[in-house]
Amino acid sequence: MIELIGLVAGALTTSGYIPQIYSVIKHNSAEGLSGLFLIIMTIGISLWLLYGIIQNSLALIFANAFSLFCLLVLGFYKIKDYYRKNQK
Amino acid sequence: MIELIGLVAGALTTSGYIPQIYSVIKHNSAEGLSGLFLIIMTIGISLWLLYGIIQNSLALIFANAFSLFCLLVLGFYKIKDYYRKNQK
């Protein structure tokens, strides 16, 4: 039971990024996302991934690899925003 | 060492919400945040909090209680956005 709660929690906090990516791609902008939020989260999730690799935990590795991928997509749009702004 | 990586990872993925809250309060809008992202994350983090309470893990409880508080603040601004839109 307790492990089920952990699994569902992990699935949710990982997949939660999907609608955020959808929203950013739809508007072709990550304007409302804080760049610092993305940077801190990306470093944090990378460390969780490292933690999972050292612990040899497939669940941690898959969940955090997926979250990291999502954060990199969001970061890509954020960088695009900055370039667009600077060109104006 | 491995526990240190976990601690730093947890501290980062928790405190990452602070600049996002700062950005939302500054603009008085959570326009760029996906509502579904906030809903899924809030449920996910609540389950992580429940998991921490059952596991009696103070680290999990503190980290997720703080994240939950941050998500509720962001959700509050998102709801404010919806009301504002509907009034127009």
Backbone of each chain as nested JSON, in Angstrom:
{
  "chains": [
    {"id": "A", "residues": [
      {"number": 1, "name": "MET", "atoms": {"N": [0.837, -1.217, 0.0], "CA": [0.0, 0.0, 0.0], "C": [0.87, 1.265, 0.0]}},
      {"number": 2, "name": "ILE", "atoms": {"N": [1.802, 1.293, 0.955], "CA": [2.673, 2.464, 1.053], "C": [3.5, 2.628, -0.231]}},
      {"number": 3, "name": "GLU", "atoms": {"N": [3.94, 1.516, -0.801], "CA": [4.725, 1.621, -2.034], "C": [3.859, 2.076, -3.208]}},
      {"number": 4, "name": "LEU", "atoms": {"N": [2.57, 1.699, -3.166], "CA": [1.639, 2.142, -4.204], "C": [1.489, 3.661, -4.154]}},
      {"number": 5, "name": "ILE", "atoms": {"N": [1.375, 4.196, -2.939], "CA": [1.266, 5.654, -2.776], "C": [2.511, 6.325, -3.365]}},
      {"number": 6, "name": "GLY", "atoms": {"N": [3.671, 5.772, -3.069], "CA": [4.916, 6.318, -3.602], "C": [4.956, 6.252, -5.122]}},
      {"number": 7, "name": "LEU", "atoms": {"N": [4.496, 5.133, -5.672], "CA": [4.493, 4.96, -7.135], "C": [3.574, 5.965, -7.813]}},
      {"number": 8, "name": "VAL", "atoms": {"N": [2.35, 6.109, -7.264], "CA": [1.39, 7.063, -7.846], "C": [1.935, 8.488, -7.697]}},
      {"number": 9, "name": "ALA", "atoms": {"N": [2.487, 8.795, -6.517], "CA": [3.066, 10.121, -6.29], "C": [4.164, 10.405, -7.314]}},
      {"number": 10, "name": "GLY", "atoms": {"N": [5.034, 9.443, -7.52], "CA": [6.125, 9.595, -8.477], "C": [5.622, 9.76, -9.899]}},
      {"number": 11, "name": "ALA", "atoms": {"N": [4.611, 8.966, -10.257], "CA": [4.038, 9.056, -11.605], "C": [3.439, 10.444, -11.831]}},
      {"number": 12, "name": "LEU", "atoms": {"N": [2.777, 10.984, -10.801], "CA": [2.133, 12.297, -10.94], "C": [3.163, 13.427, -11.012]}},
      {"number": 13, "name": "THR", "atoms": {"N": [4.121, 13.448, -10.08], "CA": [5.083, 14.564, -10.089], "C": [5.997, 14.492, -11.314]}},
      {"number": 14, "name": "THR", "atoms": {"N": [6.047, 13.34, -11.976], "CA": [6.816, 13.235, -13.209], "C": [5.983, 13.675, -14.41]}},
      {"number": 15, "name": "SER", "atoms": {"N": [4.751, 13.126, -14.504], "CA": [3.926, 13.397, -15.682], "C": [3.31, 14.797, -15.64]}},
      {"number": 16, "name": "GLY", "atoms": {"N": [3.363, 15.442, -14.474], "CA": [2.812, 16.793, -14.356], "C": [3.448, 17.763, -15.341]}},
      {"number": 17, "name": "TYR", "atoms": {"N": [4.681, 17.469, -15.756], "CA": [5.358, 18.362, -16.697], "C": [4.745, 18.319, -18.094]}},
      {"number": 18, "name": "ILE", "atoms": {"N": [4.038, 17.229, -18.421], "CA": [3.49, 17.093, -19.79], "C": [2.54, 18.246, -20.157]}},
      {"number": 19, "name": "PRO", "atoms": {"N": [1.511, 18.554, -19.327], "CA": [0.644, 19.69, -19.706], "C": [1.4, 21.012, -19.752]}},
      {"number": 20, "name": "GLN", "atoms": {"N": [2.452, 21.142, -18.931], "CA": [3.233, 22.386, -18.974], "C": [3.988, 22.497, -20.303]}},
      {"number": 21, "name": "ILE", "atoms": {"N": [4.53, 21.381, -20.771], "CA": [5.211, 21.374, -22.073], "C": [4.208, 21.675, -23.182]}},
      {"number": 22, "name": "TYR", "atoms": {"N": [3.045, 21.042, -23.097], "CA": [1.992, 21.262, -24.091], "C": [1.663, 22.75, -24.172]}},
      {"number": 23, "name": "SER", "atoms": {"N": [1.5, 23.378, -23.001], "CA": [1.151, 24.801, -22.94], "C": [2.256, 25.664, -23.546]}},
      {"number": 24, "name": "VAL", "atoms": {"N": [3.509, 25.336, -23.24], "CA": [4.636, 26.121, -23.739], "C": [4.769, 25.973, -25.26]}},
      {"number": 25, "name": "ILE", "atoms": {"N": [4.579, 24.743, -25.767], "CA": [4.685, 24.522, -27.214], "C": [3.539, 25.239, -27.932]}},
      {"number": 26, "name": "LYS", "atoms": {"N": [2.335, 25.163, -27.343], "CA": [1.156, 25.8, -27.952], "C": [1.368, 27.31, -28.099]}},
      {"number": 27, "name": "HIS", "atoms": {"N": [1.895, 27.931, -27.06], "CA": [2.11, 29.386, -27.1], "C": [3.482, 29.746, -27.676]}},
      {"number": 28, "name": "ASN", "atoms": {"N": [4.274, 28.701, -27.992], "CA": [5.639, 28.899, -28.494], "C": [6.403, 29.887, -27.619]}},
      {"number": 29, "name": "SER", "atoms": {"N": [6.202, 29.789, -26.304], "CA": [6.856, 30.684, -25.361], "C": [6.811, 30.113, -23.944]}},
      {"number": 30, "name": "ALA", "atoms": {"N": [7.887, 30.324, -23.208], "CA": [7.917, 29.901, -21.807], "C": [7.918, 31.145, -20.92]}},
      {"number": 31, "name": "GLU", "atoms": {"N": [7.351, 32.214, -21.455], "CA": [7.307, 33.534, -20.824], "C": [6.975, 33.479, -19.317]}},
      {"number": 32, "name": "GLY", "atoms": {"N": [5.926, 32.739, -18.954], "CA": [5.46, 32.742, -17.561], "C": [6.291, 31.882, -16.629]}},
      {"number": 33, "name": "LEU", "atoms": {"N": [7.227, 31.123, -17.193], "CA": [8.064, 30.27, -16.343], "C": [9.305, 31.034, -15.908]}},
      {"number": 34, "name": "SER", "atoms": {"N": [9.623, 30.962, -14.63], "CA": [10.825, 31.601, -14.123], "C": [12.051, 30.826, -14.595]}},
      {"number": 35, "name": "GLY", "atoms": {"N": [13.015, 31.549, -15.188], "CA": [14.241, 30.906, -15.658], "C": [14.995, 30.251, -14.507]}},
      {"number": 36, "name": "LEU", "atoms": {"N": [14.996, 30.928, -13.357], "CA": [15.696, 30.415, -12.179], "C": [15.027, 29.131, -11.682]}},
      {"number": 37, "name": "PHE", "atoms": {"N": [13.682, 29.095, -11.749], "CA": [12.935, 27.875, -11.398], "C": [13.425, 26.72, -12.261]}},
      {"number": 38, "name": "LEU", "atoms": {"N": [13.527, 26.953, -13.579], "CA": [13.953, 25.894, -14.499], "C": [15.385, 25.448, -14.218]}},
      {"number": 39, "name": "ILE", "atoms": {"N": [16.273, 26.425, -13.955], "CA": [17.688, 26.093, -13.698], "C": [17.822, 25.258, -12.417]}},
      {"number": 40, "name": "ILE", "atoms": {"N": [17.176, 25.741, -11.331], "CA": [17.293, 25.035, -10.038], "C": [16.69, 23.631, -10.145]}},
      {"number": 41, "name": "MET", "atoms": {"N": [15.499, 23.545, -10.788], "CA": [14.848, 22.24, -10.925], "C": [15.69, 21.283, -11.767]}},
      {"number": 42, "name": "THR", "atoms": {"N": [16.3, 21.81, -12.838], "CA": [17.117, 20.964, -13.717], "C": [18.318, 20.399, -12.957]}},
      {"number": 43, "name": "ILE", "atoms": {"N": [18.984, 21.252, -12.166], "CA": [20.119, 20.767, -11.364], "C": [19.621, 19.755, -10.325]}},
      {"number": 44, "name": "GLY", "atoms": {"N": [18.501, 20.093, -9.651], "CA": [17.96, 19.209, -8.615], "C": [17.579, 17.838, -9.166]}},
      {"number": 45, "name": "ILE", "atoms": {"N": [16.878, 17.838, -10.3], "CA": [16.444, 16.568, -10.901], "C": [17.653, 15.78, -11.421]}},
      {"number": 46, "name": "SER", "atoms": {"N": [18.676, 16.488, -11.933], "CA": [19.899, 15.806, -12.371], "C": [20.555, 15.082, -11.196]}},
      {"number": 47, "name": "LEU", "atoms": {"N": [20.54, 15.742, -10.022], "CA": [21.125, 15.11, -8.83], "C": [20.276, 13.913, -8.39]}},
      {"number": 48, "name": "TRP", "atoms": {"N": [18.932, 14.033, -8.498], "CA": [18.061, 12.886, -8.181], "C": [18.356, 11.723, -9.124]}},
      {"number": 49, "name": "LEU", "atoms": {"N": [18.628, 12.063, -10.385], "CA": [18.961, 11.027, -11.374], "C": [20.275, 10.343, -10.979]}},
      {"number": 50, "name": "LEU", "atoms": {"N": [21.27, 11.161, -10.608], "CA": [22.56, 10.628, -10.159], "C": [22.357, 9.736, -8.934]}},
      {"number": 51, "name": "TYR", "atoms": {"N": [21.523, 10.209, -8.012], "CA": [21.194, 9.454, -6.795], "C": [20.591, 8.102, -7.165]}},
      {"number": 52, "name": "GLY", "atoms": {"N": [19.663, 8.12, -8.139], "CA": [19.027, 6.881, -8.601], "C": [20.025, 5.929, -9.245]}},
      {"number": 53, "name": "ILE", "atoms": {"N": [20.968, 6.504, -10.017], "CA": [21.979, 5.673, -10.694], "C": [22.876, 5.003, -9.642]}},
      {"number": 54, "name": "ILE", "atoms": {"N": [23.318, 5.8, -8.644], "CA": [24.185, 5.247, -7.589], "C": [23.425, 4.186, -6.778]}},
      {"number": 55, "name": "GLN", "atoms": {"N": [22.136, 4.473, -6.478], "CA": [21.313, 3.535, -5.705], "C": [20.858, 2.352, -6.543]}},
      {"number": 56, "name": "ASN", "atoms": {"N": [21.094, 2.438, -7.863], "CA": [20.651, 1.379, -8.771], "C": [19.133, 1.194, -8.733]}},
      {"number": 57, "name": "SER", "atoms": {"N": [18.417, 2.331, -8.611], "CA": [16.955, 2.272, -8.547], "C": [16.363, 2.637, -9.909]}},
      {"number": 58, "name": "LEU", "atoms": {"N": [15.84, 1.612, -10.594], "CA": [15.27, 1.84, -11.927], "C": [14.136, 2.853, -11.889]}},
      {"number": 59, "name": "ALA", "atoms": {"N": [13.298, 2.795, -10.825], "CA": [12.158, 3.716, -10.703], "C": [12.661, 5.158, -10.653]}},
      {"number": 60, "name": "LEU", "atoms": {"N": [13.659, 5.405, -9.796], "CA": [14.219, 6.758, -9.673], "C": [14.865, 7.203, -10.983]}},
      {"number": 61, "name": "ILE", "atoms": {"N": [15.561, 6.27, -11.647], "CA": [16.251, 6.612, -12.893], "C": [15.247, 6.995, -13.979]}},
      {"number": 62, "name": "PHE", "atoms": {"N": [14.229, 6.153, -14.187], "CA": [13.24, 6.434, -15.233], "C": [12.477, 7.724, -14.946]}},
      {"number": 63, "name": "ALA", "atoms": {"N": [11.988, 7.862, -13.703], "CA": [11.178, 9.036, -13.352], "C": [11.986, 10.324, -13.544]}},
      {"number": 64, "name": "ASN", "atoms": {"N": [13.22, 10.324, -13.037], "CA": [13.993, 11.557, -13.103], "C": [14.577, 11.814, -14.489]}},
      {"number": 65, "name": "ALA", "atoms": {"N": [14.856, 10.745, -15.249], "CA": [15.31, 10.942, -16.627], "C": [14.185, 11.598, -17.436]}},
      {"number": 66, "name": "PHE", "atoms": {"N": [12.958, 11.143, -17.202], "CA": [11.818, 11.724, -17.916], "C": [11.608, 13.191, -17.506]}},
      {"number": 67, "name": "SER", "atoms": {"N": [11.642, 13.456, -16.19], "CA": [11.481, 14.84, -15.707], "C": [12.581, 15.734, -16.267]}},
      {"number": 68, "name": "LEU", "atoms": {"N": [13.8, 15.2, -16.299], "CA": [14.927, 15.979, -16.812], "C": [14.698, 16.326, -18.286]}},
      {"number": 69, "name": "PHE", "atoms": {"N": [14.244, 15.35, -19.055], "CA": [13.944, 15.596, -20.462], "C": [12.906, 16.725, -20.587]}},
      {"number": 70, "name": "CYS", "atoms": {"N": [11.838, 16.651, -19.782], "CA": [10.788, 17.681, -19.824], "C": [11.372, 19.047, -19.478]}},
      {"number": 71, "name": "LEU", "atoms": {"N": [12.191, 19.109, -18.433], "CA": [12.779, 20.385, -18.013], "C": [13.7, 20.951, -19.09]}},
      {"number": 72, "name": "LEU", "atoms": {"N": [14.402, 20.055, -19.813], "CA": [15.284, 20.537, -20.884], "C": [14.459, 21.111, -22.038]}},
      {"number": 73, "name": "VAL", "atoms": {"N": [13.31, 20.488, -22.343], "CA": [12.422, 21.026, -23.385], "C": [11.943, 22.418, -22.966]}},
      {"number": 74, "name": "LEU", "atoms": {"N": [11.487, 22.548, -21.701], "CA": [11.015, 23.846, -21.206], "C": [12.155, 24.867, -21.234]}},
      {"number": 75, "name": "GLY", "atoms": {"N": [13.35, 24.43, -20.85], "CA": [14.518, 25.313, -20.859], "C": [14.85, 25.788, -22.265]}},
      {"number": 76, "name": "PHE", "atoms": {"N": [14.689, 24.889, -23.246], "CA": [14.942, 25.237, -24.647], "C": [14.028, 26.391, -25.083]}},
      {"number": 77, "name": "TYR", "atoms": {"N": [12.746, 26.311, -24.71], "CA": [11.81, 27.381, -25.076], "C": [12.133, 28.672, -24.328]}},
      {"number": 78, "name": "LYS", "atoms": {"N": [12.592, 28.534, -23.073], "CA": [12.959, 29.713, -22.284], "C": [14.141, 30.43, -22.937]}},
      {"number": 79, "name": "ILE", "atoms": {"N": [15.123, 29.649, -23.409], "CA": [16.297, 30.238, -24.073], "C": [15.856, 30.917, -25.379]}},
      {"number": 80, "name": "LYS", "atoms": {"N": [14.94, 30.269, -26.1], "CA": [14.388, 30.867, -27.321], "C": [13.755, 32.225, -27.019]}},
      {"number": 81, "name": "ASP", "atoms": {"N": [13.005, 32.282, -25.887], "CA": [12.381, 33.545, -25.465], "C": [13.422, 34.64, -25.285]}},
      {"number": 82, "name": "TYR", "atoms": {"N": [14.515, 34.294, -24.594], "CA": [15.566, 35.273, -24.326], "C": [16.157, 35.8, -25.634]}},
      {"number": 83, "name": "TYR", "atoms": {"N": [16.424, 34.9, -26.585], "CA": [16.995, 35.305, -27.869], "C": [16.039, 36.23, -28.606]}},
      {"number": 84, "name": "ARG", "atoms": {"N": [14.757, 35.882, -28.575], "CA": [13.737, 36.674, -29.251], "C": [13.706, 38.084, -28.677]}},
      {"number": 85, "name": "LYS", "atoms": {"N": [13.746, 38.158, -27.329], "CA": [13.727, 39.45, -26.641], "C": [14.922, 40.308, -27.025]}},
      {"number": 86, "name": "ASN", "atoms": {"N": [16.091, 39.666, -27.058], "CA": [17.316, 40.407, -27.333], "C": [17.418, 40.874, -28.773]}},
      {"number": 87, "name": "GLN", "atoms": {"N": [16.705, 40.219, -29.67], "CA": [16.721, 40.618, -31.07], "C": [15.869, 41.855, -31.31]}},
      {"number": 88, "name": "LYS", "atoms": {"N": [14.877, 42.054, -30.417], "CA": [13.976, 43.203, -30.592], "C": [14.686, 44.509, -30.275]}}
    ]},
    {"id": "B", "residues": [
      {"number": 1, "name": "MET", "atoms": {"N": [28.045, 10.266, 1.414], "CA": [28.137, 10.978, 0.126], "C": [26.833, 10.858, -0.655]}},
      {"number": 2, "name": "ILE", "atoms": {"N": [26.379, 9.604, -0.788], "CA": [25.127, 9.392, -1.516], "C": [23.96, 10.122, -0.844]}},
      {"number": 3, "name": "GLU", "atoms": {"N": [23.964, 10.121, 0.508], "CA": [22.861, 10.807, 1.197], "C": [22.98, 12.319, 1.028]}},
      {"number": 4, "name": "LEU", "atoms": {"N": [24.218, 12.807, 0.898], "CA": [24.435, 14.236, 0.685], "C": [23.847, 14.645, -0.675]}},
      {"number": 5, "name": "ILE", "atoms": {"N": [24.078, 13.792, -1.689], "CA": [23.52, 14.072, -3.023], "C": [21.993, 14.142, -2.927]}},
      {"number": 6, "name": "GLY", "atoms": {"N": [21.404, 13.198, -2.208], "CA": [19.953, 13.185, -2.041], "C": [19.461, 14.432, -1.33]}},
      {"number": 7, "name": "LEU", "atoms": {"N": [20.197, 14.844, -0.289], "CA": [19.789, 16.027, 0.475], "C": [19.836, 17.284, -0.388]}},
      {"number": 8, "name": "VAL", "atoms": {"N": [20.951, 17.447, -1.143], "CA": [21.085, 18.63, -2.007], "C": [20.007, 18.586, -3.091]}},
      {"number": 9, "name": "ALA", "atoms": {"N": [19.794, 17.402, -3.686], "CA": [18.757, 17.252, -4.713], "C": [17.4, 17.666, -4.155]}},
      {"number": 10, "name": "GLY", "atoms": {"N": [17.073, 17.177, -2.959], "CA": [15.79, 17.5, -2.328], "C": [15.667, 18.98, -2.03]}},
      {"number": 11, "name": "ALA", "atoms": {"N": [16.766, 19.575, -1.537], "CA": [16.746, 21.003, -1.219], "C": [16.496, 21.824, -2.483]}},
      {"number": 12, "name": "LEU", "atoms": {"N": [17.116, 21.407, -3.603], "CA": [16.966, 22.157, -4.86], "C": [15.564, 22.0, -5.448]}},
      {"number": 13, "name": "THR", "atoms": {"N": [15.071, 20.753, -5.548], "CA": [13.754, 20.565, -6.184], "C": [12.635, 21.146, -5.304]}},
      {"number": 14, "name": "THR", "atoms": {"N": [12.95, 21.407, -4.03], "CA": [11.964, 22.047, -3.158], "C": [12.046, 23.56, -3.293]}},
      {"number": 15, "name": "SER", "atoms": {"N": [13.273, 24.093, -3.197], "CA": [13.43, 25.543, -3.19], "C": [13.287, 26.143, -4.59]}},
      {"number": 16, "name": "GLY", "atoms": {"N": [13.302, 25.298, -5.624], "CA": [13.132, 25.785, -6.992], "C": [11.83, 26.549, -7.188]}},
      {"number": 17, "name": "TYR", "atoms": {"N": [10.832, 26.243, -6.347], "CA": [9.544, 26.933, -6.486], "C": [9.616, 28.397, -6.065]}},
      {"number": 18, "name": "ILE", "atoms": {"N": [10.611, 28.745, -5.226], "CA": [10.673, 30.118, -4.711], "C": [10.777, 31.156, -5.838]}},
      {"number": 19, "name": "PRO", "atoms": {"N": [11.747, 31.025, -6.79], "CA": [11.788, 32.034, -7.872], "C": [10.515, 32.032, -8.723]}},
      {"number": 20, "name": "GLN", "atoms": {"N": [9.855, 30.868, -8.838], "CA": [8.61, 30.834, -9.61], "C": [7.512, 31.629, -8.894]}},
      {"number": 21, "name": "ILE", "atoms": {"N": [7.449, 31.484, -7.58], "CA": [6.477, 32.255, -6.796], "C": [6.799, 33.748, -6.904]}},
      {"number": 22, "name": "TYR", "atoms": {"N": [8.086, 34.082, -6.782], "CA": [8.511, 35.478, -6.884], "C": [8.044, 36.069, -8.214]}},
      {"number": 23, "name": "SER", "atoms": {"N": [8.257, 35.295, -9.311], "CA": [7.877, 35.761, -10.648], "C": [6.36, 35.951, -10.754]}},
      {"number": 24, "name": "VAL", "atoms": {"N": [5.6, 35.012, -10.204], "CA": [4.13, 35.087, -10.288], "C": [3.607, 36.275, -9.471]}},
      {"number": 25, "name": "ILE", "atoms": {"N": [4.185, 36.491, -8.277], "CA": [3.739, 37.612, -7.442], "C": [4.107, 38.935, -8.124]}},
      {"number": 26, "name": "LYS", "atoms": {"N": [5.307, 38.995, -8.687], "CA": [5.774, 40.226, -9.344], "C": [4.83, 40.624, -10.489]}},
      {"number": 27, "name": "HIS", "atoms": {"N": [4.434, 39.628, -11.308], "CA": [3.55, 39.916, -12.431], "C": [2.076, 39.846, -12.045]}},
      {"number": 28, "name": "ASN", "atoms": {"N": [1.815, 39.483, -10.771], "CA": [0.443, 39.299, -10.276], "C": [-0.364, 38.428, -11.237]}},
      {"number": 29, "name": "SER", "atoms": {"N": [0.263, 37.392, -11.774], "CA": [-0.394, 36.5, -12.726], "C": [0.379, 35.191, -12.868]}},
      {"number": 30, "name": "ALA", "atoms": {"N": [-0.365, 34.092, -13.013], "CA": [0.271, 32.789, -13.242], "C": [-0.047, 32.338, -14.66]}},
      {"number": 31, "name": "GLU", "atoms": {"N": [-0.231, 33.341, -15.528], "CA": [-0.635, 33.137, -16.925], "C": [0.148, 32.005, -17.622]}},
      {"number": 32, "name": "GLY", "atoms": {"N": [1.487, 32.026, -17.491], "CA": [2.304, 31.071, -18.241], "C": [2.344, 29.681, -17.641]}},
      {"number": 33, "name": "LEU", "atoms": {"N": [1.747, 29.536, -16.447], "CA": [1.75, 28.21, -15.815], "C": [0.513, 27.429, -16.239]}},
      {"number": 34, "name": "SER", "atoms": {"N": [0.719, 26.167, -16.618], "CA": [-0.409, 25.323, -16.981], "C": [-1.197, 24.948, -15.73]}},
      {"number": 35, "name": "GLY", "atoms": {"N": [-2.52, 25.159, -15.761], "CA": [-3.373, 24.814, -14.627], "C": [-3.294, 23.326, -14.317]}},
      {"number": 36, "name": "LEU", "atoms": {"N": [-3.244, 22.521, -15.375], "CA": [-3.183, 21.07, -15.218], "C": [-1.856, 20.662, -14.566]}},
      {"number": 37, "name": "PHE", "atoms": {"N": [-0.776, 21.353, -14.936], "CA": [0.537, 21.124, -14.305], "C": [0.413, 21.332, -12.797]}},
      {"number": 38, "name": "LEU", "atoms": {"N": [-0.219, 22.461, -12.403], "CA": [-0.349, 22.777, -10.981], "C": [-1.216, 21.748, -10.26]}},
      {"number": 39, "name": "ILE", "atoms": {"N": [-2.315, 21.33, -10.909], "CA": [-3.229, 20.359, -10.279], "C": [-2.525, 19.017, -10.078]}},
      {"number": 40, "name": "ILE", "atoms": {"N": [-1.877, 18.513, -11.154], "CA": [-1.213, 17.201, -11.07], "C": [-0.072, 17.248, -10.048]}},
      {"number": 41, "name": "MET", "atoms": {"N": [0.719, 18.321, -10.075], "CA": [1.832, 18.445, -9.136], "C": [1.324, 18.52, -7.693]}},
      {"number": 42, "name": "THR", "atoms": {"N": [0.227, 19.272, -7.485], "CA": [-0.314, 19.419, -6.128], "C": [-0.774, 18.065, -5.584]}},
      {"number": 43, "name": "ILE", "atoms": {"N": [-1.47, 17.271, -6.42], "CA": [-1.907, 15.937, -5.98], "C": [-0.671, 15.057, -5.736]}},
      {"number": 44, "name": "GLY", "atoms": {"N": [0.293, 15.1, -6.673], "CA": [1.497, 14.28, -6.554], "C": [2.281, 14.593, -5.281]}},
      {"number": 45, "name": "ILE", "atoms": {"N": [2.483, 15.898, -5.023], "CA": [3.255, 16.303, -3.836], "C": [2.473, 15.966, -2.557]}},
      {"number": 46, "name": "SER", "atoms": {"N": [1.127, 16.078, -2.6], "CA": [0.323, 15.694, -1.432], "C": [0.528, 14.221, -1.112]}},
      {"number": 47, "name": "LEU", "atoms": {"N": [0.594, 13.396, -2.172], "CA": [0.824, 11.961, -1.964], "C": [2.23, 11.712, -1.423]}},
      {"number": 48, "name": "TRP", "atoms": {"N": [3.217, 12.482, -1.914], "CA": [4.574, 12.351, -1.37], "C": [4.589, 12.714, 0.108]}},
      {"number": 49, "name": "LEU", "atoms": {"N": [3.799, 13.735, 0.469], "CA": [3.704, 14.161, 1.872], "C": [3.093, 13.033, 2.703]}},
      {"number": 50, "name": "LEU", "atoms": {"N": [2.016, 12.442, 2.184], "CA": [1.353, 11.315, 2.853], "C": [2.346, 10.16, 3.016]}},
      {"number": 51, "name": "TYR", "atoms": {"N": [3.105, 9.897, 1.943], "CA": [4.13, 8.845, 1.951], "C": [5.152, 9.122, 3.059]}},
      {"number": 52, "name": "GLY", "atoms": {"N": [5.578, 10.375, 3.172], "CA": [6.544, 10.768, 4.199], "C": [5.978, 10.611, 5.593]}},
      {"number": 53, "name": "ILE", "atoms": {"N": [4.677, 10.952, 5.746], "CA": [4.036, 10.839, 7.063], "C": [3.97, 9.361, 7.472]}},
      {"number": 54, "name": "ILE", "atoms": {"N": [3.565, 8.499, 6.521], "CA": [3.464, 7.06, 6.817], "C": [4.861, 6.487, 7.112]}},
      {"number": 55, "name": "GLN", "atoms": {"N": [5.856, 6.935, 6.333], "CA": [7.227, 6.442, 6.516], "C": [7.903, 7.086, 7.725]}},
      {"number": 56, "name": "ASN", "atoms": {"N": [7.222, 8.103, 8.299], "CA": [7.804, 8.819, 9.436], "C": [9.145, 9.457, 9.071]}},
      {"number": 57, "name": "SER", "atoms": {"N": [9.229, 9.98, 7.842], "CA": [10.468, 10.612, 7.376], "C": [10.34, 12.126, 7.459]}},
      {"number": 58, "name": "LEU", "atoms": {"N": [11.017, 12.71, 8.447], "CA": [10.942, 14.158, 8.649], "C": [11.399, 14.919, 7.405]}},
      {"number": 59, "name": "ALA", "atoms": {"N": [12.448, 14.399, 6.722], "CA": [12.968, 15.066, 5.531], "C": [11.889, 15.135, 4.452]}},
      {"number": 60, "name": "LEU", "atoms": {"N": [11.231, 13.998, 4.197], "CA": [10.163, 13.959, 3.191], "C": [9.001, 14.861, 3.593]}},
      {"number": 61, "name": "ILE", "atoms": {"N": [8.666, 14.856, 4.886], "CA": [7.533, 15.667, 5.351], "C": [7.822, 17.152, 5.155]}},
      {"number": 62, "name": "PHE", "atoms": {"N": [8.991, 17.609, 5.638], "CA": [9.322, 19.03, 5.525], "C": [9.406, 19.466, 4.06]}},
      {"number": 63, "name": "ALA", "atoms": {"N": [10.157, 18.692, 3.256], "CA": [10.357, 19.068, 1.854], "C": [9.027, 19.155, 1.114]}},
      {"number": 64, "name": "ASN", "atoms": {"N": [8.169, 18.147, 1.284], "CA": [6.925, 18.129, 0.524], "C": [5.885, 19.089, 1.082]}},
      {"number": 65, "name": "ALA", "atoms": {"N": [5.922, 19.33, 2.414], "CA": [5.001, 20.32, 2.981], "C": [5.343, 21.693, 2.405]}},
      {"number": 66, "name": "PHE", "atoms": {"N": [6.64, 21.972, 2.289], "CA": [7.058, 23.256, 1.737], "C": [6.671, 23.369, 0.262]}},
      {"number": 67, "name": "SER", "atoms": {"N": [6.938, 22.301, -0.525], "CA": [6.562, 22.309, -1.948], "C": [5.054, 22.484, -2.104]}},
      {"number": 68, "name": "LEU", "atoms": {"N": [4.308, 21.795, -1.245], "CA": [2.844, 21.878, -1.318], "C": [2.385, 23.307, -1.063]}},
      {"number": 69, "name": "PHE", "atoms": {"N": [2.977, 23.955, -0.051], "CA": [2.65, 25.338, 0.253], "C": [2.913, 26.219, -0.982]}},
      {"number": 70, "name": "CYS", "atoms": {"N": [4.083, 26.019, -1.612], "CA": [4.431, 26.802, -2.809], "C": [3.409, 26.567, -3.928]}},
      {"number": 71, "name": "LEU", "atoms": {"N": [3.049, 25.311, -4.147], "CA": [2.098, 24.99, -5.218], "C": [0.733, 25.603, -4.932]}},
      {"number": 72, "name": "LEU", "atoms": {"N": [0.339, 25.649, -3.657], "CA": [-0.96, 26.244, -3.313], "C": [-0.926, 27.754, -3.572]}},
      {"number": 73, "name": "VAL", "atoms": {"N": [0.209, 28.401, -3.289], "CA": [0.334, 29.838, -3.582], "C": [0.2, 30.061, -5.094]}},
      {"number": 74, "name": "LEU", "atoms": {"N": [0.911, 29.237, -5.895], "CA": [0.843, 29.368, -7.362], "C": [-0.587, 29.093, -7.841]}},
      {"number": 75, "name": "GLY", "atoms": {"N": [-1.221, 28.088, -7.242], "CA": [-2.604, 27.746, -7.615], "C": [-3.56, 28.891, -7.305]}},
      {"number": 76, "name": "PHE", "atoms": {"N": [-3.317, 29.577, -6.176], "CA": [-4.142, 30.722, -5.787], "C": [-4.1, 31.797, -6.876]}},
      {"number": 77, "name": "TYR", "atoms": {"N": [-2.894, 32.088, -7.374], "CA": [-2.755, 33.098, -8.432], "C": [-3.394, 32.62, -9.734]}},
      {"number": 78, "name": "LYS", "atoms": {"N": [-3.298, 31.299, -9.998], "CA": [-3.905, 30.752, -11.214], "C": [-5.427, 30.91, -11.156]}},
      {"number": 79, "name": "ILE", "atoms": {"N": [-6.015, 30.654, -9.994], "CA": [-7.467, 30.795, -9.83], "C": [-7.849, 32.263, -9.987]}},
      {"number": 80, "name": "LYS", "atoms": {"N": [-7.026, 33.16, -9.427], "CA": [-7.255, 34.601, -9.575], "C": [-7.275, 34.984, -11.054]}},
      {"number": 81, "name": "ASP", "atoms": {"N": [-6.346, 34.379, -11.853], "CA": [-6.291, 34.633, -13.304], "C": [-7.609, 34.246, -13.972]}},
      {"number": 82, "name": "TYR", "atoms": {"N": [-8.112, 33.073, -13.606], "CA": [-9.353, 32.587, -14.219], "C": [-10.508, 33.525, -13.908]}},
      {"number": 83, "name": "TYR", "atoms": {"N": [-10.603, 33.972, -12.639], "CA": [-11.687, 34.877, -12.259], "C": [-11.601, 36.177, -13.052]}},
      {"number": 84, "name": "ARG", "atoms": {"N": [-10.359, 36.683, -13.185], "CA": [-10.135, 37.935, -13.896], "C": [-10.589, 37.805, -15.352]}},
      {"number": 85, "name": "LYS", "atoms": {"N": [-10.22, 36.671, -15.976], "CA": [-10.589, 36.419, -17.376], "C": [-12.098, 36.362, -17.542]}},
      {"number": 86, "name": "ASN", "atoms": {"N": [-12.758, 35.671, -16.608], "CA": [-14.207, 35.487, -16.713], "C": [-14.977, 36.771, -16.465]}},
      {"number": 87, "name": "GLN", "atoms": {"N": [-14.365, 37.718, -15.776], "CA": [-15.032, 38.99, -15.513], "C": [-14.995, 39.896, -16.728]}},
      {"number": 88, "name": "LYS", "atoms": {"N": [-13.992, 39.654, -17.591], "CA": [-13.851, 40.491, -18.801], "C": [-14.946, 40.189, -19.804]}}
    ]}
  ]
}
